[in-house]
Amino acid sequence: MSDPKSSASSPVVSEHRRSSPNPSLPATDQAERGFRRVAPHLGFLAALLLLAFNMRGSIVVMGPLAETVGLDLQLSGVQLGLLTTIPVLCFGVLSIFAPRLGQRFGLEATLVLMLALVAVGQGLRASGQYGVMVIGTIVLGAAIAVMNVLTPSLVRRSFPGKVALITALYTFVMSSGATIAAFSAVPLRNSMDGDWRYALGVWAVVAAIGCVCWLPMLRYHHHAQGASPRISLWRNGEAWWLSLFFGCQSMVFYTGTAWVAKIFIDSGMSDAEAGTLLTVFNVFGIPAAFLAPLIYSAIPNKKLAMVVLHVPLFIGIPGFVFATTDMPYLWALCMGLGQGSMISIALTLVGLRGADPQTSAKLSGMCQSLGYLLAATGPVLFGALHDYLQNWQIPLLILFVVVVVQFVSGLRAGSPDRIVSR
């Protein structure tokens, strides 16, 4: 746990400060209030980072292998698209139910089970049979949807004085896992004589290792204390502002990931250079994801902090629109910094604004359900609009409008007031 002197000034930990951790408390109470001893503190942090490493790698690894998978299994574009779209749809549809699992079985037990299901789902995806792969993708998407929702609650509960820092760390590891998956997929396939199933199967092994490493955390098995009130956030305006912010940043990320390379290719660049620019877009999101919560927490005026963090997007998207090939690396870099910052800020706000861990879990479920449903429409709608208009300028201008809405909702979402149960 953080030093009481350093945490006393933070409104996030006021309720914890009134009841300092006591070594004689049961393990559940220590987990609830944060840890005094170093070993369990570091244990939870290591387990959390292992969890984060598995939250995107298992999904992203399919992208670089998609063409090979489609040719090998003779899949249509729709069939192949399902293997990448199903996880995002699972995030949107199932996130709202995740907090109930955490309350019913405890955060630790639920997360161990979800990691096991990630291993099972990824193993099914490595089977090489399309029907089994679809089932595995559903299992994988459902498990990661629950992990997405419950992780901010775990951070809020176990590291109440370090929400921004821990969120920065696990978002950094999550982004790193996605990048490692993207870069290693094709070399792994090639090292196995072109058999893409091994490149998918290795992520089942990674998830299984994470699951085993999580088992010691079950000693801190946590249930919500007492009779939890029925938390209704759907009539809470602040929860809706935060959900809108989460949805806009998700739409910008998934739309950018889907179409950045195509925009550059259609502007006359080679496939290789467009791929490099997409790599710049993704790679620069990693340090941004780590630094953004630290910058946000370091600036006392949260509206000013939100302005500062939006500057790269306000530069990058107009650059795409009006000078696509003039300074392409600058636009890709700015977009990467912007999208990387926003996901970690969204997760930080979910952890900070809940009045307690249970409310944070409910808030996370609402934000991610609405956010990912909105995000799932982005690539399809922007692609359809491009097909109809035969240009990218108007779709990109609309994307800029989405960023403006994101900015406005972010100013409201960054309020220091806690969102409480009603």
C-alpha positions in Angstrom: 0.0 0.0 0.0 1.0 3.6 -0.5 2.4 5.6 2.4 -0.4 7.2 4.4 1.3 10.5 4.0 1.2 10.3 0.2 -2.3 9.0 0.0 -3.9 11.3 2.6 -4.3 14.1 0.0 -6.1 11.9 -2.4 -9.9 11.9 -2.3 -9.8 8.4 -3.7 -8.6 6.9 -0.5 -10.5 8.8 2.1 -12.7 6.0 3.2 -9.7 3.6 3.4 -7.7 6.1 5.5 -10.3 6.0 8.2 -9.7 2.3 8.7 -6.1 1.5 8.2 -5.0 -2.0 7.3 -4.3 -4.3 10.2 -2.1 -7.3 9.9 -4.5 -9.2 12.1 -7.4 -8.7 9.7 -8.6 -11.7 7.6 -7.1 -11.9 4.1 -10.4 -10.7 2.6 -10.3 -7.5 4.6 -6.7 -6.8 3.7 -7.5 -7.2 0.0 -10.5 -5.0 0.5 -8.5 -2.1 2.0 -5.2 -2.6 0.3 -2.1 -4.4 1.6 0.4 -3.3 4.2 2.9 -6.2 3.7 4.9 -6.1 0.5 4.6 -9.7 -0.6 0.8 -9.8 -1.2 0.9 -6.3 -2.7 3.5 -7.4 -5.3 1.7 -10.7 -5.7 -1.5 -9.0 -6.7 0.4 -6.6 -9.0 2.2 -9.5 -10.8 -1.1 -11.4 -11.2 -2.8 -8.3 -12.5 -0.1 -7.7 -15.1 -0.3 -11.4 -16.2 -4.1 -10.9 -16.6 -3.6 -7.8 -18.7 -1.1 -9.5 -21.0 -3.8 -12.0 -22.0 -6.6 -9.5 -22.5 -5.7 -8.4 -26.0 -3.0 -10.8 -27.4 -5.4 -13.7 -27.8 -7.7 -11.5 -29.9 -5.1 -9.5 -32.0 -3.1 -12.6 -33.0 -5.9 -13.5 -35.5 -5.4 -10.4 -37.6 -2.0 -11.1 -39.2 -3.1 -14.7 -39.8 -6.5 -13.9 -41.2 -5.5 -14.2 -44.9 -3.8 -17.5 -44.4 -6.7 -18.9 -42.3 -9.2 -17.8 -45.0 -7.2 -19.4 -47.8 -6.5 -22.6 -45.9 -10.1 -23.1 -44.8 -11.7 -21.6 -47.9 -13.7 -19.1 -45.9 -15.8 -16.2 -47.3 -15.2 -12.7 -46.2 -18.1 -12.8 -43.8 -17.0 -16.1 -42.2 -13.5 -14.7 -41.7 -14.8 -11.4 -40.4 -16.8 -13.2 -37.7 -13.5 -14.5 -36.1 -12.4 -10.9 -35.5 -15.8 -9.3 -34.9 -17.3 -11.8 -32.4 -15.0 -10.7 -29.5 -16.0 -7.0 -29.8 -19.7 -8.0 -29.9 -19.2 -10.1 -26.8 -17.6 -7.1 -25.1 -20.7 -5.1 -25.9 -23.4 -7.6 -25.1 -21.9 -9.4 -22.1 -20.1 -6.7 -20.2 -23.2 -5.6 -18.4 -23.6 -9.0 -16.7 -19.9 -9.3 -15.6 -20.3 -7.4 -12.2 -22.9 -10.1 -11.0 -20.3 -12.8 -11.5 -17.8 -10.8 -9.5 -20.3 -10.3 -6.7 -21.5 -13.9 -6.7 -18.1 -15.7 -6.9 -15.6 -13.1 -5.9 -13.2 -11.1 -8.0 -10.3 -13.5 -7.7 -12.2 -16.7 -8.4 -14.0 -15.2 -11.3 -10.8 -13.9 -12.9 -9.1 -17.3 -12.5 -12.0 -19.0 -14.2 -12.0 -16.4 -17.0 -8.3 -17.0 -17.7 -9.0 -20.7 -17.9 -11.8 -20.0 -20.4 -9.4 -17.8 -22.4 -7.0 -20.8 -22.6 -9.9 -23.1 -23.6 -11.3 -20.7 -26.2 -7.9 -20.1 -27.8 -7.2 -23.8 -27.8 -10.5 -24.3 -29.7 -9.5 -21.6 -32.2 -6.3 -23.5 -32.9 -8.3 -26.6 -33.9 -8.4 -25.7 -37.6 -12.1 -26.5 -37.9 -14.2 -23.5 -38.6 -17.3 -24.4 -36.5 -15.0 -25.2 -33.5 -13.1 -21.9 -34.1 -16.3 -19.9 -33.9 -17.3 -21.6 -30.6 -13.8 -20.9 -29.3 -14.0 -17.3 -30.3 -17.3 -16.9 -28.5 -15.8 -18.5 -25.3 -12.7 -16.3 -25.6 -14.7 -13.1 -26.2 -17.1 -13.8 -23.3 -14.2 -14.5 -20.9 -12.3 -11.3 -21.9 -15.5 -9.3 -21.6 -15.7 -10.2 -18.0 -12.0 -9.6 -17.4 -12.4 -6.1 -19.0 -15.1 -5.2 -16.6 -13.8 -6.6 -13.3 -10.2 -5.4 -13.7 -10.9 -1.7 -12.8 -12.8 -2.9 -9.8 -9.9 -5.0 -8.7 -7.6 -2.0 -9.1 -10.0 0.2 -7.2 -10.2 -2.3 -4.3 -6.7 -3.6 -4.0 -4.7 -0.4 -4.9 -7.1 2.4 -3.7 -4.3 5.0 -3.4 -2.6 4.2 -6.7 -5.5 3.8 -9.2 -3.9 6.0 -11.9 -0.4 4.4 -11.6 -1.7 0.8 -11.6 -4.1 1.5 -14.4 -1.2 2.9 -16.4 0.9 -0.3 -15.8 -1.8 -2.8 -16.7 -2.9 -0.8 -19.8 0.8 -0.7 -20.9 1.1 -4.4 -20.4 -2.2 -5.0 -22.2 -1.1 -2.9 -25.2 2.3 -4.6 -25.2 0.6 -8.0 -25.3 -1.4 -7.0 -28.3 1.7 -5.7 -30.1 3.8 -8.8 -29.3 0.9 -10.9 -30.6 0.7 -8.9 -33.9 4.5 -9.0 -34.5 5.1 -12.7 -33.5 2.1 -14.3 -35.3 3.6 -14.6 -38.8 7.2 -15.5 -37.7 5.6 -18.3 -35.4 3.5 -19.5 -38.4 6.6 -19.6 -40.7 8.7 -21.4 -38.1 6.1 -24.2 -38.1 6.2 -24.7 -41.8 3.2 -22.4 -42.4 0.9 -24.1 -39.9 -1.0 -21.1 -38.4 -2.6 -23.3 -35.7 0.6 -23.2 -33.6 0.6 -19.4 -33.7 -2.9 -19.4 -32.2 -2.2 -22.3 -29.8 0.8 -20.6 -28.1 -1.6 -18.0 -26.7 -3.7 -20.8 -25.1 -0.4 -21.8 -23.3 0.2 -18.2 -22.2 -3.3 -18.0 -20.8 -2.9 -21.3 -18.9 0.3 -20.1 -17.4 -1.5 -16.9 -16.2 -4.2 -19.0 -14.7 -1.8 -21.1 -12.7 0.0 -17.9 -11.5 -3.4 -16.5 -10.3 -4.2 -19.5 -8.1 -2.3 -18.2 -5.0 -4.5 -15.1 -5.2 -7.6 -17.2 -4.3 -6.5 -16.9 -0.6 -7.8 -13.3 -0.8 -11.2 -14.5 -2.0 -13.4 -11.4 -1.9 -17.2 -11.1 -1.9 -19.1 -7.8 -1.6 -19.6 -7.1 2.1 -23.1 -7.1 3.5 -26.3 -6.9 1.4 -25.2 -5.0 -1.6 -27.8 -2.4 -2.6 -29.2 -2.6 -6.1 -27.0 -0.2 -8.0 -28.9 1.6 -10.8 -26.6 3.7 -13.0 -28.9 3.9 -16.0 -30.6 7.0 -14.5 -27.3 8.6 -13.5 -26.3 11.3 -15.9 -22.6 11.2 -14.8 -22.5 7.5 -15.7 -23.9 8.2 -19.1 -21.2 10.9 -19.8 -18.5 8.4 -18.8 -20.1 5.8 -21.1 -20.2 8.2 -24.0 -16.5 9.0 -23.5 -15.7 5.3 -23.4 -17.7 4.6 -26.5 -16.2 7.4 -28.5 -12.6 6.5 -27.7 -13.4 2.8 -28.6 -14.9 3.8 -31.9 -11.9 6.0 -32.8 -9.5 3.1 -31.9 -11.3 0.3 -33.8 -12.1 2.6 -36.8 -8.5 3.7 -37.0 -7.2 0.1 -36.7 -9.5 -1.0 -39.5 -8.9 1.8 -42.0 -5.6 3.7 -41.4 -3.6 1.5 -43.7 -6.4 1.6 -46.4 -6.6 5.4 -46.2 -2.8 5.6 -47.0 -3.0 3.0 -49.8 -5.9 4.8 -51.4 -3.8 8.0 -51.3 -1.1 6.4 -53.4 1.2 4.8 -50.9 2.6 1.2 -51.2 1.2 -1.6 -49.1 4.5 -1.9 -47.3 4.6 1.8 -46.3 1.0 1.8 -45.3 1.7 -1.2 -43.1 4.6 0.6 -41.5 2.4 3.6 -40.8 -0.2 1.3 -39.2 2.6 -0.1 -37.0 3.5 3.5 -36.0 -0.1 4.0 -35.1 -0.2 1.0 -32.8 3.3 1.2 -31.3 3.1 4.8 -30.2 -0.2 3.9 -28.4 1.9 1.8 -25.9 3.9 4.5 -24.2 0.9 6.8 -24.4 -1.3 4.3 -22.5 1.3 4.2 -19.7 1.9 7.9 -19.5 -1.6 9.3 -19.9 -2.9 8.4 -16.4 0.2 9.8 -14.8 -0.1 13.0 -16.7 -3.8 13.2 -15.9 -3.2 12.7 -12.2 -0.3 15.2 -12.1 -2.4 18.1 -13.5 -4.7 19.4 -10.8 -7.1 21.0 -13.2 -8.7 17.9 -14.8 -10.3 19.9 -17.6 -6.9 21.2 -18.6 -5.5 17.6 -18.4 -8.2 16.4 -20.8 -7.3 19.3 -23.2 -3.6 18.3 -23.1 -4.3 14.7 -23.8 -6.6 15.4 -26.7 -4.0 17.6 -28.5 -2.5 14.7 -30.6 -6.0 13.7 -31.9 -6.8 17.3 -32.7 -3.6 17.4 -34.8 -3.7 13.9 -36.3 -7.2 13.6 -37.7 -7.3 17.0 -39.6 -3.9 16.0 -40.9 -5.3 12.8 -42.3 -8.2 14.8 -43.9 -6.3 17.6 -45.6 -2.7 16.5 -46.0 -2.7 12.7 -46.0 0.6 12.1 -47.8 2.4 15.3 -46.8 3.5 14.3 -43.4 2.0 10.8 -42.9 4.3 9.7 -40.1 3.3 12.7 -38.0 -0.4 11.9 -38.5 0.1 8.3 -37.7 2.2 9.1 -34.6 -0.4 11.7 -33.3 -3.3 9.2 -33.9 -1.3 6.5 -32.0 -0.6 8.8 -29.1 -4.2 9.9 -28.9 -5.8 6.5 -29.1 -3.3 5.0 -26.6 -4.0 7.8 -24.1 -7.8 7.6 -24.3 -8.2 3.9 -23.4 -6.1 4.2 -20.3 -7.8 7.5 -19.3 -11.2 5.8 -19.7 -10.2 2.9 -17.5 -8.7 5.2 -14.9 -11.9 7.2 -14.7 -14.0 4.1 -14.2 -11.7 3.1 -11.3 -11.6 6.5 -9.8 -15.2 7.6 -10.0 -17.0 4.7 -8.5 -17.8 5.3 -4.8 -16.7 1.8 -3.9 -15.4 -1.3 -5.7 -18.9 -2.7 -6.3 -20.0 0.6 -8.0 -16.8 0.7 -10.0 -17.6 -2.8 -11.3 -21.2 -1.8 -12.3 -19.9 1.4 -13.8 -17.3 -0.6 -15.8 -20.0 -3.0 -17.0 -22.2 -0.1 -18.2 -19.4 1.8 -19.9 -17.9 -1.2 -21.6 -21.2 -2.6 -22.8 -22.4 0.7 -24.4 -18.9 1.6 -25.5 -18.1 -1.6 -27.3 -21.5 -1.8 -29.0 -20.8 1.7 -30.3 -17.3 0.7 -31.3 -18.4 -2.4 -33.2 -20.5 -0.1 -35.6 -17.5 2.2 -36.3 -15.5 0.2 -38.9 -18.6 -1.0 -40.7 -20.3 2.4 -40.9 -17.1 4.2 -42.0 -16.4 1.6 -44.6 -20.0 1.8 -45.9 -19.8 5.6 -46.1 -16.5 5.4 -48.0 -18.0 2.9 -50.5 -21.0 5.3 -51.0 -19.0 8.5 -51.3 -15.8 7.0 -52.9 -13.6 9.2 -50.8 -12.2 9.3 -47.2 -12.5 13.0 -46.5 -16.1 13.1 -45.3 -15.8 9.8 -43.2 -12.6 11.3 -41.5 -14.4 14.6 -40.9 -17.2 12.6 -39.2 -14.5 10.8 -37.2 -13.2 14.2 -36.1 -16.7 15.0 -34.9 -16.6 11.8 -32.8 -13.4 13.0 -31.3 -15.0 16.4 -30.4 -17.9 14.6 -28.8 -15.3 12.4 -26.9 -13.6 15.6 -25.7 -16.8 17.2 -24.5 -17.9 14.1 -22.7 -14.4 13.7 -21.3 -14.6 17.1 -19.7 -17.8 16.0 -17.9 -16.5 12.4 -17.2 -13.4 13.8 -15.4 -15.5 15.4 -12.6 -14.0 14.7 -9.2 -17.4 13.8 -7.8 -18.0 10.1 -6.9 -20.7 8.2 -8.7 -22.7 6.6 -5.9 -25.2 3.8 -5.6 -28.9 4.8 -5.8 
